[in-house]
Each structure stands twice: as structure tokens, then as C-alpha cells.
Amino acid sequence: MSSIPEKDWKRLSGLKESLLNSACETIFRRIEQISSTRKDREHETYLELWKLINKEDEAIAEMFNDLKRSNAVFKIAALKHHGVLTDKQLAQFSQATQEQVARLCEYRR
């Protein structure tokens, strides 16, 4: 696999901030849901939140850390795998990039 076309790289670069915000918002909703049930189980809730934050931090890193054109197809596949990138957003990329992402996502199943 080589780097993605310049047009796809620009598209990904343009989507990065909104995708990161979307991923974080999903995490905040999960945190709020867990926190709302903490009455009389504060420590258990704390541990649950700690596990969630660690798990989600790994996912955020997989999707966004060290983002560069040479690894962009892997990042796009991670975004799709974690449900951050929608089908509509993926359709904005070239057919070649979509096919590479599909192969990577299939491999992860």
C-alpha cells in the first residue's frame, strides 16, 4: 500500500478536526452515561471511567496520532472501524482509497 492521492490527503486533512471532535463527543456521552449511574457506587464508577478513558485514548491515538500521508489509509480505516467516519464521508475519497480501506476493515473483523 502506498500513500493516498493528494486529493484524498487534503480531504482527510480538512475532516480531521471535525472527526476528532465527533470522536471526543461520543466519549463524553459515554462518560456522562456512566457518571449518571454512580450513586452509591462511586468507586466502581470511577474504575469504569478509568477503563473507558484508557480504551478510548488508545482508539484516539490509533485514529489521529502521527497522521501523515504515508499512513493515512490506515488512519482512515481506523476511523471507519471505530465508527467515527461515516459511509457518506468515506464516499468522498477516491475509489482506490475506499477499496484499500475496505480491505483493511475486512482484515480487522
C-alpha positions, 0 to 999 in steps of 0.5 A: 500500500502506498500513500493516498492521492493528494486529493484524498490527503487534503480531504482527510486533512480538512475532516480531521478536526471535525472527526476528532471532535465527533470522536471526543463527543461520543466519549463524553456521552459515554462518560456522562452515561456512566457518571449518571449511574454512580450513586452509591457506587462511586468507586466502581464508577470511577474504575469504569471511567478509568477503563473507558478513558484508557480504551478510548485514548488508545482508539484516539491515538490509533485514529489521529496520532502521527497522521501523515500521508504515508499512513493515512489509509490506515488512519482512515480505516481506523476511523471507519472501524471505530465508527467515527467516519461515516459511509457518506464521508468515506464516499468522498475519497477516491475509489482506490482509497475506499477499496484499500480501506475496505480491505483493511476493515475486512482484515480487522473483523 
